[in-house]
């Protein structure tokens, strides 16, 4: 895993993850998996689509997680 991807759920993150936090993690993941820090122009569209898909999946995951000891389920506003 990329060392720069941070845990985005409480209690590790004191507040709910922002859209920017989620997108940054998605970008780091896609960079790691693809092996490209910045894709060539002919790969830009598929690279950006992958970042969007990973960010969407991450937001869905975070919105569905229940964190024990936090009372009610942790829900991210969409």
C-alpha positions, 0 to 999 in steps of 0.5 A: 500500500502507498505510505501516503494513503491515510486511514480516513475513518474515525477515530484515526481521522478526528473528523469525517473525511472530506471529498478532497481527502477521499480524492487524494487517497484515490489518486495515490492508489491509482498512481501506485497500481498503474505505475504512473505518477502522471499519465501520458495524454493518451492515458489521461481519460482512463486514469481520471476515470479510475480515480473517480471510480476509486473515490466513489467506492471509497466514499460508499465504503466510508458512509457504510462503516460502523465504528465501534465505540462511536455510538451511532454509525459513522455516516458521511454526508453525500 
